[in-house]
Amino acid sequence: MNQIGTTIAHLRKNLNMSQRDFEHIKQSTIANIEAHNRLPRIDTFLELISELNVNLDEFMFILNGYAYDERTTLFKDIRAMRHSLYAKENINLKLRLENYIQTNPRDLFIQDLRVILESYIKISESDTYEIDSIESFAIYDRIEDQKVWTYEQIYVMSKLFYVFPEKRALQMIERINIEFEKYQTYENTLGTLIAFLLNAGGYRISKKLYNEALPLVEKARDLSSQADNLVTMSFANAEIAKIKYANDEKEDAQILINNAVTILSLGEKQLLADDINNSWNKFLKEKVLN
């Protein structure tokens, strides 16, 4: 990783700027920063990168040698794992998380991501959300009383609420919904929001709270359509099918399931298509038994 001063000098020279060309920062300040004699104050740093025509995210990307740092990369890779079915295949990702934690033991967020991955693995292996996860309870106890949650904390809570007892889980869903409202325009949150809505809707369906589940999965379907995400739209329609079946709209429900499976199969997502089929058959069996 380059130093801040080296990256500033690199960007300045690329723009054919001299150290005196900054409008609001003294030449002596720039010289000291580039010589690594001092670090800029936050306000100075933000003004500086603004005059260099880059935002903070891109500056850090360049600082790291035109690559994301390991922490950011780990988060991106966890987010890319859209379904718990893929968790057990990510042995390498689990090792990377563990290695990062060994050298950065105070990074609570990455520790939380490891708990999420381990929970996904348990869910995939047991085919149920009802798993034991002492670590998840510890995370909730740490975060729940904060008046404001950061996006990282919202993400963590949105991935763990379903392992808690019903009353507590439903309370968490309401709180997560409220916290998400603040981050509607924040970058790269749409996929996380859709996944949360699907999980929250699916959880309520599992508790037979069909009317409460419907607006959640419909919103997930609509957002997926806007984002042209056929995978999450198919899963949303599969959840809507369960609600329709419970409301005695059985023919419409089966059409939705057939369409979802066909779309995923044609898109070479057979593992996910099979998951929808298996979940649907399990749902039908439980309805017959009840």
C-alpha positions as CSV (number, residue, x, y, z in Angstrom):
1,M,0.0,0.0,0.0
2,N,1.3,3.5,-0.9
3,Q,1.4,6.2,1.7
4,I,-1.1,9.1,1.5
5,G,1.5,11.6,0.5
6,T,2.8,9.4,-2.3
7,T,-0.7,8.9,-3.7
8,I,-1.4,12.7,-3.5
9,A,1.8,13.4,-5.4
10,H,0.8,10.8,-8.0
11,L,-2.6,12.3,-8.6
12,R,-1.3,15.9,-8.6
13,K,1.4,15.2,-11.2
14,N,-1.1,13.3,-13.3
15,L,-3.1,16.5,-13.5
16,N,0.0,18.5,-14.3
17,M,-0.5,20.5,-11.1
18,S,2.3,22.0,-9.1
19,Q,2.2,22.2,-5.3
20,R,1.2,25.8,-5.6
21,D,-1.8,25.1,-7.8
22,F,-4.1,24.1,-5.0
23,E,-6.7,26.8,-4.4
24,H,-7.4,26.4,-0.7
25,I,-4.2,24.6,0.6
26,K,-0.8,26.2,1.1
27,Q,2.2,24.9,-0.9
28,S,4.1,24.3,2.3
29,T,1.2,22.1,3.6
30,I,1.2,20.0,0.4
31,A,5.0,19.7,0.5
32,N,5.0,18.4,4.1
33,I,2.2,15.9,3.3
34,E,3.9,14.6,0.2
35,A,7.2,14.3,2.0
36,H,5.4,12.3,4.7
37,N,6.3,14.8,7.4
38,R,2.7,15.2,8.4
39,L,-0.7,13.7,7.9
40,P,-3.5,16.1,6.7
41,R,-6.4,17.1,9.0
42,I,-9.7,15.6,7.9
43,D,-11.0,18.8,6.5
44,T,-7.7,19.5,4.7
45,F,-7.7,15.9,3.3
46,L,-11.3,16.2,2.0
47,E,-10.6,19.5,0.4
48,L,-7.4,18.1,-1.1
49,I,-8.9,15.1,-2.8
50,S,-11.8,17.3,-4.1
51,E,-9.2,19.5,-5.9
52,L,-7.6,16.3,-7.2
53,N,-11.0,15.3,-8.7
54,V,-11.4,12.0,-6.8
55,N,-13.8,10.9,-4.1
56,L,-12.7,9.2,-0.9
57,D,-13.5,5.7,-2.2
58,E,-11.5,6.0,-5.3
59,F,-8.6,7.7,-3.4
60,M,-8.4,4.7,-1.1
61,F,-8.6,2.3,-4.1
62,I,-5.6,4.1,-5.7
63,L,-3.8,4.3,-2.4
64,N,-4.0,0.5,-2.2
65,G,-2.3,0.1,-5.6
66,Y,-5.5,0.2,-7.7
67,A,-7.2,-2.5,-5.7
68,Y,-9.6,-2.9,-2.7
69,D,-8.0,-3.5,0.6
70,E,-8.5,-6.9,2.2
71,R,-11.3,-5.8,4.6
72,T,-13.3,-4.3,1.8
73,T,-12.7,-7.3,-0.4
74,L,-13.9,-9.7,2.3
75,F,-17.1,-7.7,2.7
76,K,-17.7,-7.6,-1.1
77,D,-17.2,-11.4,-1.3
78,I,-19.6,-12.0,1.6
79,R,-22.2,-9.8,-0.1
80,A,-21.7,-11.6,-3.4
81,M,-22.7,-14.9,-1.7
82,R,-26.4,-14.2,-2.2
83,H,-27.6,-17.6,-0.9
84,S,-26.8,-19.8,2.0
85,L,-26.5,-22.7,-0.4
86,Y,-23.1,-21.4,-1.5
87,A,-21.8,-21.0,2.0
88,K,-20.3,-24.4,2.4
89,E,-18.5,-24.0,-0.8
90,N,-16.6,-21.0,0.5
91,I,-14.0,-22.7,2.6
92,N,-11.4,-20.4,1.2
93,L,-13.4,-17.3,2.2
94,K,-13.8,-18.7,5.7
95,L,-10.0,-19.1,5.9
96,R,-9.4,-15.6,4.6
97,L,-11.8,-14.2,7.3
98,E,-9.9,-16.2,10.0
99,N,-6.5,-15.0,8.7
100,Y,-7.6,-11.4,8.7
101,I,-9.0,-11.7,12.2
102,Q,-5.7,-13.1,13.4
103,T,-3.8,-10.0,12.3
104,N,-6.7,-7.6,13.1
105,P,-8.3,-9.0,16.3
106,R,-10.1,-5.7,17.1
107,D,-12.1,-5.6,13.9
108,L,-15.5,-6.5,15.2
109,F,-17.2,-6.2,11.8
110,I,-15.0,-8.9,10.2
111,Q,-15.6,-11.1,13.2
112,D,-19.3,-10.6,12.7
113,L,-19.0,-11.6,9.0
114,R,-17.4,-14.8,10.1
115,V,-20.4,-15.5,12.3
116,I,-22.7,-14.8,9.4
117,L,-20.8,-17.2,7.2
118,E,-20.7,-19.9,9.9
119,S,-24.5,-19.4,10.4
120,Y,-25.1,-19.8,6.6
121,I,-23.2,-23.0,6.7
122,K,-25.3,-24.4,9.5
123,I,-28.5,-23.3,7.8
124,S,-27.5,-24.9,4.6
125,E,-26.5,-28.2,6.3
126,S,-29.6,-28.4,8.5
127,D,-32.1,-26.9,6.0
128,T,-33.7,-24.8,8.7
129,Y,-33.2,-21.3,10.1
130,E,-33.6,-22.7,13.7
131,I,-29.9,-23.1,14.5
132,D,-27.9,-22.6,17.7
133,S,-25.6,-19.6,17.4
134,I,-24.3,-18.2,20.7
135,E,-22.1,-15.8,18.7
136,S,-25.2,-14.3,17.1
137,F,-26.7,-13.5,20.5
138,A,-23.5,-11.9,21.6
139,I,-23.6,-9.6,18.5
140,Y,-27.2,-8.7,19.1
141,D,-26.5,-7.9,22.8
142,R,-23.6,-5.6,21.6
143,I,-25.6,-3.7,19.0
144,E,-29.3,-3.6,20.0
145,D,-29.1,-0.7,22.5
146,Q,-27.3,1.7,20.2
147,K,-29.5,4.6,19.2
148,V,-28.0,4.7,15.7
149,W,-26.7,1.7,13.7
150,T,-24.0,2.1,11.0
151,Y,-24.6,0.4,7.6
152,E,-22.2,-2.4,8.6
153,Q,-24.2,-3.1,11.7
154,I,-27.5,-3.0,9.8
155,Y,-26.0,-5.5,7.3
156,V,-24.9,-7.8,10.2
157,M,-28.3,-7.7,11.9
158,S,-30.2,-8.2,8.6
159,K,-28.3,-11.5,8.2
160,L,-28.8,-12.9,11.7
161,F,-32.3,-12.0,12.9
162,Y,-33.8,-15.3,11.9
163,V,-31.7,-17.4,14.4
164,F,-33.5,-15.6,17.3
165,P,-36.7,-16.6,19.1
166,E,-39.8,-15.4,17.2
167,K,-40.7,-12.3,19.3
168,R,-37.2,-11.0,19.3
169,A,-36.7,-11.7,15.6
170,L,-39.9,-9.8,14.7
171,Q,-38.7,-6.9,16.8
172,M,-35.4,-6.9,15.0
173,I,-37.1,-6.9,11.6
174,E,-39.0,-3.8,12.5
175,R,-35.8,-2.1,13.7
176,I,-33.8,-3.1,10.7
177,N,-36.5,-1.7,8.4
178,I,-36.3,1.6,10.2
179,E,-32.5,1.7,10.0
180,F,-32.5,0.9,6.3
181,E,-34.6,4.0,5.6
182,K,-31.6,6.2,6.4
183,Y,-29.5,4.4,3.9
184,Q,-31.8,4.4,0.9
185,T,-29.4,6.5,-1.2
186,Y,-26.2,4.9,0.2
187,E,-24.1,3.1,-2.4
188,N,-24.5,-0.6,-3.0
189,T,-27.3,-1.1,-0.4
190,L,-30.0,-2.3,-2.8
191,G,-28.9,-6.0,-2.9
192,T,-28.6,-6.1,0.9
193,L,-32.1,-4.6,1.2
194,I,-33.6,-7.1,-1.2
195,A,-32.0,-10.0,0.6
196,F,-33.3,-8.7,3.9
197,L,-36.8,-8.3,2.6
198,L,-36.7,-11.9,1.2
199,N,-35.4,-13.3,4.5
200,A,-37.8,-11.2,6.6
201,G,-40.7,-12.3,4.4
202,G,-39.6,-15.9,4.4
203,Y,-39.3,-15.9,8.1
204,R,-42.8,-14.6,8.6
205,I,-44.1,-17.2,6.2
206,S,-42.5,-19.9,8.2
207,K,-44.4,-18.5,11.2
208,K,-47.6,-18.5,9.1
209,L,-47.8,-14.7,9.3
210,Y,-48.8,-14.5,5.7
211,N,-50.5,-11.1,5.6
212,E,-47.4,-9.5,7.4
213,A,-45.1,-11.3,5.0
214,L,-46.8,-10.2,1.7
215,P,-45.7,-6.5,1.6
216,L,-42.1,-7.5,2.3
217,V,-41.8,-10.0,-0.5
218,E,-43.7,-7.8,-2.9
219,K,-41.3,-5.0,-2.2
220,A,-38.4,-7.4,-2.8
221,R,-40.0,-8.5,-6.1
222,D,-40.5,-4.9,-7.2
223,L,-37.0,-3.8,-6.3
224,S,-35.6,-6.9,-8.0
225,S,-37.5,-6.0,-11.1
226,Q,-36.2,-2.5,-11.1
227,A,-32.6,-3.8,-10.7
228,D,-33.2,-6.5,-13.5
229,N,-32.2,-9.2,-10.9
230,L,-34.0,-12.3,-12.1
231,V,-32.6,-14.4,-9.4
232,T,-34.0,-12.5,-6.4
233,M,-37.2,-11.7,-8.4
234,S,-37.7,-15.5,-8.8
235,F,-37.2,-16.1,-5.1
236,A,-39.6,-13.3,-4.3
237,N,-42.3,-14.8,-6.6
238,A,-41.7,-18.2,-4.9
239,E,-42.4,-16.7,-1.5
240,I,-45.5,-14.9,-2.9
241,A,-46.6,-18.3,-4.2
242,K,-46.6,-19.7,-0.7
243,I,-48.8,-16.8,0.5
244,K,-51.2,-17.3,-2.5
245,Y,-51.4,-21.1,-1.7
246,A,-52.2,-20.3,2.0
247,N,-55.0,-18.0,0.8
248,D,-56.4,-20.8,-1.4
249,E,-55.1,-19.4,-4.7
250,K,-53.5,-22.7,-5.5
251,E,-53.5,-22.4,-9.3
252,D,-51.8,-19.0,-9.3
253,A,-49.3,-20.2,-6.8
254,Q,-48.2,-23.1,-8.9
255,I,-47.8,-20.9,-12.0
256,L,-45.5,-18.6,-10.0
257,I,-43.4,-21.5,-8.9
258,N,-43.2,-23.0,-12.4
259,N,-42.1,-19.6,-13.8
260,A,-39.5,-19.1,-11.1
261,V,-38.0,-22.5,-11.6
262,T,-38.0,-22.1,-15.4
263,I,-36.3,-18.7,-15.3
264,L,-33.5,-19.9,-13.0
265,S,-33.1,-23.1,-15.1
266,L,-32.8,-21.2,-18.3
267,G,-30.3,-18.9,-16.6
268,E,-28.2,-21.9,-15.7
269,K,-28.9,-21.5,-12.0
270,Q,-30.1,-25.1,-11.5
271,L,-28.9,-25.2,-7.9
272,L,-31.2,-22.3,-7.0
273,A,-34.0,-23.7,-9.1
274,D,-33.8,-26.9,-7.2
275,D,-33.8,-25.0,-3.9
276,I,-37.1,-23.3,-4.9
277,N,-38.5,-26.7,-5.8
278,N,-37.4,-28.3,-2.6
279,S,-38.7,-25.4,-0.5
280,W,-42.0,-25.5,-2.3
281,N,-42.4,-29.3,-1.8
282,K,-41.5,-28.9,1.8
283,F,-44.1,-26.1,2.2
284,L,-46.8,-28.3,0.5
285,K,-46.0,-31.3,2.7
286,E,-46.3,-29.1,5.9
287,K,-49.6,-27.7,4.7
288,V,-50.9,-31.3,4.1
289,L,-49.8,-32.4,7.6
290,N,-51.4,-29.4,9.2
